[in-house]
């Protein structure tokens, strides 16, 4: 198993991987429909999106956690 100290990085990796995979599909479809080279165009968009999404998720997730923590009522 992977050491717990890498939890934030692993979370950012999988969150950005899944989100960029799905969003690149949707945006590619909205822009192009389903041309014969759809998968190639989608994979190109996915690769570009993931390169941008990973550092964004890695650095923004702690900020989002802080915001959510401030918005959620503490029931303790």
C-alpha atoms as an extended CHARMM CRD file, in Angstrom:
* protein
*
        76  EXT
         1         1  UNK       CA              0.0000000000        0.0000000000        0.0000000000  PROA      1               0.0000000000
         2         2  UNK       CA              0.9560000000        3.6390000000       -0.3770000000  PROA      2               0.0000000000
         3         3  UNK       CA              2.1580000000        5.6530000000        2.6160000000  PROA      3               0.0000000000
         4         4  UNK       CA             -0.5040000000        7.9350000000        4.1600000000  PROA      4               0.0000000000
         5         5  UNK       CA              1.7470000000       10.9760000000        3.7410000000  PROA      5               0.0000000000
         6         6  UNK       CA              0.9190000000       10.8800000000        0.0050000000  PROA      6               0.0000000000
         7         7  UNK       CA             -2.8600000000       11.0040000000        0.5720000000  PROA      7               0.0000000000
         8         8  UNK       CA             -3.3020000000       14.5700000000       -0.7270000000  PROA      8               0.0000000000
         9         9  UNK       CA             -1.3010000000       13.8470000000       -3.8610000000  PROA      9               0.0000000000
        10        10  UNK       CA             -3.1540000000       10.5850000000       -4.5750000000  PROA      10              0.0000000000
        11        11  UNK       CA             -6.4950000000       12.3080000000       -4.0150000000  PROA      11              0.0000000000
        12        12  UNK       CA             -5.5320000000       15.1220000000       -6.4030000000  PROA      12              0.0000000000
        13        13  UNK       CA             -4.3080000000       12.6190000000       -8.9820000000  PROA      13              0.0000000000
        14        14  UNK       CA             -7.5020000000       10.5700000000       -9.0760000000  PROA      14              0.0000000000
        15        15  UNK       CA             -9.8770000000       13.5240000000       -8.7480000000  PROA      15              0.0000000000
        16        16  UNK       CA             -8.1850000000       15.3680000000      -11.6210000000  PROA      16              0.0000000000
        17        17  UNK       CA             -7.9080000000       12.1820000000      -13.6920000000  PROA      17              0.0000000000
        18        18  UNK       CA            -11.6120000000       11.3650000000      -13.4140000000  PROA      18              0.0000000000
        19        19  UNK       CA            -12.8330000000       14.9510000000      -13.7820000000  PROA      19              0.0000000000
        20        20  UNK       CA            -10.6290000000       15.7550000000      -16.7780000000  PROA      20              0.0000000000
        21        21  UNK       CA            -11.5760000000       12.4370000000      -18.4190000000  PROA      21              0.0000000000
        22        22  UNK       CA            -15.3090000000       13.1150000000      -18.0990000000  PROA      22              0.0000000000
        23        23  UNK       CA            -15.2170000000       16.8500000000      -18.7790000000  PROA      23              0.0000000000
        24        24  UNK       CA            -12.9960000000       16.4830000000      -21.8330000000  PROA      24              0.0000000000
        25        25  UNK       CA            -15.5210000000       13.9760000000      -23.2280000000  PROA      25              0.0000000000
        26        26  UNK       CA            -18.4160000000       16.3840000000      -22.6790000000  PROA      26              0.0000000000
        27        27  UNK       CA            -16.6320000000       19.4430000000      -24.0570000000  PROA      27              0.0000000000
        28        28  UNK       CA            -15.3000000000       17.5340000000      -27.0690000000  PROA      28              0.0000000000
        29        29  UNK       CA            -18.7980000000       16.2480000000      -27.8050000000  PROA      29              0.0000000000
        30        30  UNK       CA            -20.3500000000       19.7140000000      -27.4420000000  PROA      30              0.0000000000
        31        31  UNK       CA            -17.7560000000       21.2230000000      -29.7580000000  PROA      31              0.0000000000
        32        32  UNK       CA            -17.4990000000       18.5000000000      -32.4180000000  PROA      32              0.0000000000
        33        33  UNK       CA            -20.4010000000       16.0910000000      -32.0900000000  PROA      33              0.0000000000
        34        34  UNK       CA            -19.2580000000       12.5410000000      -32.9460000000  PROA      34              0.0000000000
        35        35  UNK       CA            -16.9020000000       12.8010000000      -35.9440000000  PROA      35              0.0000000000
        36        36  UNK       CA            -14.9580000000        9.7390000000      -37.0820000000  PROA      36              0.0000000000
        37        37  UNK       CA            -11.8560000000       10.8710000000      -35.1630000000  PROA      37              0.0000000000
        38        38  UNK       CA            -13.7700000000       11.6300000000      -31.9600000000  PROA      38              0.0000000000
        39        39  UNK       CA            -11.7400000000        9.3280000000      -29.7070000000  PROA      39              0.0000000000
        40        40  UNK       CA             -8.4350000000       10.7790000000      -30.9190000000  PROA      40              0.0000000000
        41        41  UNK       CA             -9.6790000000       14.3430000000      -30.3800000000  PROA      41              0.0000000000
        42        42  UNK       CA            -11.0940000000       13.4060000000      -26.9760000000  PROA      42              0.0000000000
        43        43  UNK       CA             -7.8350000000       11.7870000000      -25.8320000000  PROA      43              0.0000000000
        44        44  UNK       CA             -5.8750000000       14.8280000000      -26.9650000000  PROA      44              0.0000000000
        45        45  UNK       CA             -8.2040000000       17.0960000000      -24.9990000000  PROA      45              0.0000000000
        46        46  UNK       CA             -8.0600000000       14.7490000000      -21.9950000000  PROA      46              0.0000000000
        47        47  UNK       CA             -4.2490000000       14.7490000000      -21.9210000000  PROA      47              0.0000000000
        48        48  UNK       CA             -4.1410000000       18.5430000000      -22.0390000000  PROA      48              0.0000000000
        49        49  UNK       CA             -6.8880000000       18.8900000000      -19.4350000000  PROA      49              0.0000000000
        50        50  UNK       CA             -5.2350000000       16.4760000000      -17.0140000000  PROA      50              0.0000000000
        51        51  UNK       CA             -1.9220000000       18.3390000000      -17.1370000000  PROA      51              0.0000000000
        52        52  UNK       CA             -3.7720000000       21.4900000000      -16.0730000000  PROA      52              0.0000000000
        53        53  UNK       CA             -6.2530000000       19.8510000000      -13.6800000000  PROA      53              0.0000000000
        54        54  UNK       CA             -3.7730000000       17.9720000000      -11.4900000000  PROA      54              0.0000000000
        55        55  UNK       CA             -1.9090000000       20.9850000000      -10.0730000000  PROA      55              0.0000000000
        56        56  UNK       CA             -5.1580000000       22.9280000000       -9.7650000000  PROA      56              0.0000000000
        57        57  UNK       CA             -6.7990000000       20.1890000000       -7.6900000000  PROA      57              0.0000000000
        58        58  UNK       CA             -3.6350000000       19.6690000000       -5.6640000000  PROA      58              0.0000000000
        59        59  UNK       CA             -3.4120000000       23.3230000000       -4.6520000000  PROA      59              0.0000000000
        60        60  UNK       CA             -7.1180000000       24.2390000000       -4.5300000000  PROA      60              0.0000000000
        61        61  UNK       CA             -8.4690000000       21.2370000000       -2.5780000000  PROA      61              0.0000000000
        62        62  UNK       CA             -7.0770000000       22.4730000000        0.7790000000  PROA      62              0.0000000000
        63        63  UNK       CA             -8.7110000000       25.8640000000        0.1990000000  PROA      63              0.0000000000
        64        64  UNK       CA            -12.0190000000       24.1820000000       -0.6350000000  PROA      64              0.0000000000
        65        65  UNK       CA            -11.7480000000       22.0400000000        2.5120000000  PROA      65              0.0000000000
        66        66  UNK       CA            -11.2160000000       25.1870000000        4.5720000000  PROA      66              0.0000000000
        67        67  UNK       CA            -14.2390000000       26.9140000000        3.0000000000  PROA      67              0.0000000000
        68        68  UNK       CA            -16.4460000000       23.8690000000        3.5320000000  PROA      68              0.0000000000
        69        69  UNK       CA            -15.2740000000       23.5200000000        7.1400000000  PROA      69              0.0000000000
        70        70  UNK       CA            -16.2820000000       27.1270000000        7.7900000000  PROA      70              0.0000000000
        71        71  UNK       CA            -19.7050000000       26.6320000000        6.1850000000  PROA      71              0.0000000000
        72        72  UNK       CA            -20.6230000000       23.3840000000        7.9340000000  PROA      72              0.0000000000
        73        73  UNK       CA            -22.1830000000       23.6600000000       11.3680000000  PROA      73              0.0000000000
        74        74  UNK       CA            -20.1820000000       21.8050000000       14.0020000000  PROA      74              0.0000000000
        75        75  UNK       CA            -22.5120000000       19.3640000000       15.7620000000  PROA      75              0.0000000000
        76        76  UNK       CA            -20.1030000000       18.4730000000       18.5680000000  PROA      76              0.0000000000
